[in-house]
Amino acid sequence: MSPTLGIHQKESMQPAPASATAGIRHVPSPPSGTPSEGINSNDPAQLAVGARDEAHGDAKGQGWLTSEAIRFAPLHVPRHRRMQTLAVLLWGLILPVCLSFFFFCLSIPPLWPLMFVYIIWMFFDKAPESGGRRSEWFRRLSVWRRFAEYYPVSLIKSADLPAMTLKRRLGFIKIAVRHGADLVPVADLVPVFSFGENDIFMQLANAPGTKLYTFQKHFQKLFGFTLPVFHGRGVFNYSFGLLPYRHPIVSVVGRPISVKRNPNPSKAELEEYQKRYIAELQHIWDTWKDAYAANRSRELTIVD
């Protein structure tokens, strides 16, 4: 479960494509069913089966270093679910494959001139600052739809959001034209809390006294932070691997916090907005925790 900073477009709230959210709904009050109820997908029955199987894999996941048996995926998994898993696998392999290919090319002396030109071009290329090079045919590839369908995700709007008045406001357009920036509708500050995000990976048991705990504490003393040792599911098993579990993710959009324009806000003003933002996150948690975090082991804690 993790809060995210949501910026709401202050025009009419339009439903996102089904491939992007696997279902958007407006729920005026907390549902009374189980956390997986109301999740839409191309095949709800299969999503339910997959969530059940992988939830069982979650329970077995902590035992993959012990003598417990590995829980393998059944052979009768539908083809579209296999394609969704493949899409997520390919996404996870993009970075290591590209880095491996880059260093492989550097190991071949005849390619050094070409790599030298590429590295210079990489440092001077400004495309990443503007979102890359937009390619419509690449954006329409089915792999992205399969990737989005992998997660049983839903979005809940818990409050109506006001319209935005635009026809007489040209100032922000003038600034955008002067600086060559893309136009993004001005927004209220909207708290969003996603239930289930922390459950797509499992952390290895690190109780005080274990070797892993001792190693993490030494690492923290040296570098000031520690790294969690986590695992997910595999391609053909639900017990261990680096693929995320198909755990339902429910993002709840809270009530908007109106922010007054101020080019030079004071620290007190920022702290006031932060206080209201945290209070709304707490409100979302208290309202929806029994529906979407029924098996929680702890309550929401806001740390410094």
C-alpha positions in Angstrom: 0.0 0.0 0.0 1.5 3.3 -1.0 0.3 6.9 -1.3 1.1 8.7 -4.5 0.8 12.3 -5.4 -2.1 12.7 -7.8 -2.5 15.7 -10.1 -6.1 16.0 -11.2 -7.0 17.4 -14.6 -9.7 19.9 -13.7 -11.9 19.2 -16.7 -14.6 16.5 -16.8 -13.2 13.2 -15.5 -13.1 11.0 -18.6 -12.7 7.2 -18.2 -9.3 5.9 -19.2 -9.0 3.1 -21.7 -9.7 -0.3 -20.4 -6.3 -1.5 -21.4 -4.7 1.1 -19.1 -6.7 0.6 -15.9 -8.5 -2.7 -16.4 -11.7 -1.0 -15.2 -12.6 2.4 -13.7 -15.6 2.8 -11.5 -17.1 5.4 -9.1 -17.9 4.0 -5.7 -19.6 6.4 -3.4 -19.1 4.3 -0.3 -16.7 1.4 0.7 -17.8 -1.9 -0.8 -18.8 -4.7 1.5 -17.3 -7.5 -0.4 -13.9 -9.0 -0.6 -10.9 -7.0 -2.0 -11.1 -8.7 -5.4 -14.7 -7.9 -6.0 -15.5 -5.4 -8.8 -12.2 -5.9 -10.5 -12.8 -5.8 -14.3 -10.7 -7.5 -16.9 -11.1 -9.2 -20.2 -11.7 -12.5 -18.3 -12.8 -11.9 -14.7 -13.1 -15.6 -14.0 -9.5 -16.2 -15.0 -8.3 -13.2 -13.1 -10.0 -14.6 -10.0 -8.3 -18.0 -10.5 -4.9 -16.4 -11.1 -5.2 -14.2 -8.1 -6.1 -17.2 -5.9 -3.3 -19.3 -7.3 -0.7 -16.5 -6.9 -2.0 -15.7 -3.4 -1.3 -19.3 -2.5 2.1 -18.8 -4.1 2.7 -15.7 -1.9 2.2 -18.0 1.2 4.6 -20.5 -0.2 7.1 -17.8 -1.4 8.8 -17.5 1.9 9.6 -21.2 1.9 11.4 -21.4 -1.4 14.8 -21.4 0.4 13.6 -24.2 2.7 12.3 -27.7 2.0 8.8 -26.6 1.0 7.8 -27.6 -2.6 7.7 -25.0 -5.4 4.2 -24.3 -6.6 4.2 -24.5 -10.4 1.7 -22.8 -12.6 -0.9 -25.2 -14.1 -0.5 -26.3 -17.8 -4.0 -25.1 -18.7 -3.4 -21.4 -18.2 -5.2 -19.5 -21.0 -3.0 -18.2 -23.8 -3.9 -14.6 -23.2 -2.6 -14.9 -19.6 0.6 -16.3 -20.9 0.9 -13.4 -23.3 0.4 -11.0 -20.4 3.1 -12.7 -18.4 5.4 -12.5 -21.4 4.8 -8.8 -21.8 5.8 -8.1 -18.2 8.8 -10.4 -18.6 10.0 -8.5 -21.7 9.6 -5.2 -20.0 11.7 -6.4 -17.1 14.4 -7.6 -19.4 14.7 -4.4 -21.5 17.2 -2.7 -19.2 19.6 -5.6 -18.5 19.5 -6.7 -22.2 20.3 -3.2 -23.5 23.1 -2.7 -21.0 24.6 -6.1 -21.8 24.5 -5.3 -25.5 26.0 -1.9 -24.9 29.0 -3.3 -22.9 29.3 -6.2 -25.4 29.7 -3.7 -28.2 32.3 -1.8 -26.1 34.3 -5.1 -25.9 34.8 -5.2 -29.7 37.5 -2.8 -30.8 36.3 -2.3 -34.4 33.0 -0.9 -32.9 34.7 1.7 -30.8 34.4 4.6 -33.3 30.7 3.9 -33.6 30.3 3.6 -29.9 32.2 6.8 -29.3 29.9 8.7 -31.6 26.9 7.1 -29.9 28.1 8.2 -26.4 28.6 11.8 -27.6 25.2 11.8 -29.2 23.6 10.3 -26.0 24.9 13.2 -23.9 23.7 15.9 -26.2 20.4 14.4 -27.1 17.5 16.4 -25.6 14.7 14.0 -26.5 14.5 12.4 -23.0 13.8 15.8 -21.5 10.6 16.1 -23.6 9.4 12.5 -23.2 11.4 10.9 -26.0 10.5 10.4 -29.6 6.8 9.8 -29.8 5.9 6.9 -32.2 2.3 6.1 -32.7 2.8 2.7 -34.2 5.1 1.8 -31.3 2.5 3.0 -28.8 -0.1 0.9 -30.4 1.8 -2.4 -30.1 -0.2 -5.1 -28.4 2.5 -5.7 -25.9 1.5 -2.6 -24.0 -2.1 -3.7 -23.8 -1.0 -7.1 -22.5 1.3 -5.4 -20.0 -1.6 -3.3 -18.6 -3.9 -6.3 -18.5 -1.4 -8.3 -16.3 -2.5 -6.4 -13.2 -6.2 -6.5 -11.9 -6.2 -2.8 -11.4 -9.2 -0.6 -10.6 -9.6 3.1 -9.8 -12.1 4.5 -7.3 -13.2 8.2 -7.3 -14.4 8.9 -3.8 -15.3 12.6 -4.4 -16.6 14.7 -7.4 -14.0 17.0 -8.7 -14.8 20.5 -9.9 -14.5 21.8 -13.5 -11.8 24.2 -14.6 -12.4 27.4 -16.3 -10.1 27.9 -19.3 -11.5 30.2 -22.0 -10.4 33.5 -20.3 -7.1 32.2 -19.0 -4.2 32.8 -21.4 -1.3 33.5 -18.9 -0.1 29.9 -18.6 -0.4 29.5 -22.4 1.8 32.6 -22.8 4.4 31.1 -20.4 4.3 27.8 -22.3 4.8 29.5 -25.6 7.7 31.5 -24.3 9.5 28.5 -22.8 8.5 26.0 -25.5 6.9 23.7 -22.8 4.0 21.3 -23.3 0.7 22.4 -21.9 -0.5 20.4 -18.9 -3.9 21.5 -17.3 -3.4 23.2 -14.0 -4.6 21.1 -11.2 -5.7 20.8 -7.6 -3.6 18.7 -5.3 -5.4 15.3 -5.2 -4.2 12.6 -2.7 -4.3 9.1 -4.2 -3.7 5.9 -2.1 -3.1 2.6 -3.9 -3.9 -0.5 -1.9 -2.1 -3.7 -2.9 1.1 -2.2 -4.4 3.3 -3.5 -1.7 1.9 -7.0 -2.2 3.1 -7.5 -5.8 6.5 -8.5 -4.3 7.4 -10.4 -1.2 10.3 -9.5 1.1 12.4 -12.4 2.5 12.0 -12.9 6.3 14.5 -10.7 8.1 13.6 -11.1 11.7 16.2 -9.7 14.2 19.0 -12.3 14.7 18.9 -13.7 11.2 22.0 -13.4 8.9 20.0 -11.3 6.5 19.0 -8.9 9.2 22.6 -8.6 10.4 23.8 -8.0 6.9 21.2 -5.3 6.3 22.1 -3.5 9.5 25.8 -3.5 8.6 24.9 -2.2 5.2 22.8 0.6 6.7 25.6 1.7 9.0 28.0 2.0 6.1 25.7 3.7 3.5 22.9 5.2 5.6 20.2 3.0 4.0 19.5 -0.6 3.4 18.2 -2.7 0.5 15.2 -5.0 0.9 15.8 -8.5 -0.4 12.6 -9.3 -2.3 11.2 -11.8 -4.7 8.1 -12.3 -6.8 6.8 -15.2 -9.0 8.5 -16.9 -11.9 7.4 -17.5 -15.4 6.2 -21.0 -14.7 5.9 -21.0 -10.9 4.2 -19.0 -8.2 6.8 -19.4 -5.5 9.9 -17.4 -6.5 11.2 -15.2 -9.3 11.4 -11.6 -10.3 8.0 -11.1 -11.9 5.4 -9.3 -9.8 2.4 -11.2 -8.5 -1.0 -10.5 -10.0 -2.2 -9.0 -6.8 -5.2 -6.6 -7.1 -4.3 -3.0 -7.0 -7.0 -0.5 -6.0 -6.2 3.2 -6.3 -8.5 5.4 -4.4 -8.7 9.1 -5.4 -9.3 11.3 -2.4 -10.9 14.7 -2.1 -9.1 17.5 -3.9 -7.1 20.1 -1.9 -7.5 23.5 -3.4 -4.1 25.2 -3.8 -3.8 29.0 -4.2 -1.3 30.2 -6.7 1.8 31.7 -5.0 5.1 32.1 -6.9 7.0 32.3 -3.5 5.2 30.1 -0.9 6.4 30.3 2.6 7.5 27.2 4.6 4.4 27.6 6.8 2.2 27.6 3.7 3.8 24.4 2.3 3.6 22.7 5.7 -0.1 23.5 5.9 -0.8 21.9 2.5 1.3 19.0 3.5 -0.7 18.6 6.7 -4.0 18.6 4.7 -2.6 16.2 2.2 -1.5 13.7 5.0 -4.9 14.1 6.7 -6.7 13.2 3.5 -4.4 10.1 3.0 -5.3 9.1 6.5 -9.0 9.5 5.7 -8.7 7.3 2.6 -6.9 4.7 4.7 -9.4 4.7 7.5 -12.3 4.5 5.0 -11.1 1.8 2.8 -8.7 -0.3 4.8 -11.2 -2.9 5.8 -12.2 -3.5 2.2 -8.8 -3.6 0.5 -6.4 -4.3 3.4 -8.4 -6.7 5.5 -5.4 -8.9 6.1 -3.1 -6.1 7.1 -0.5 -6.7 9.8 -0.1 -3.0 10.7 -1.8 0.3 10.4 -0.7 3.3 8.2 2.3 5.1 9.5 3.6 8.4 8.1 7.4 8.5 8.6 9.7 11.6 8.4 
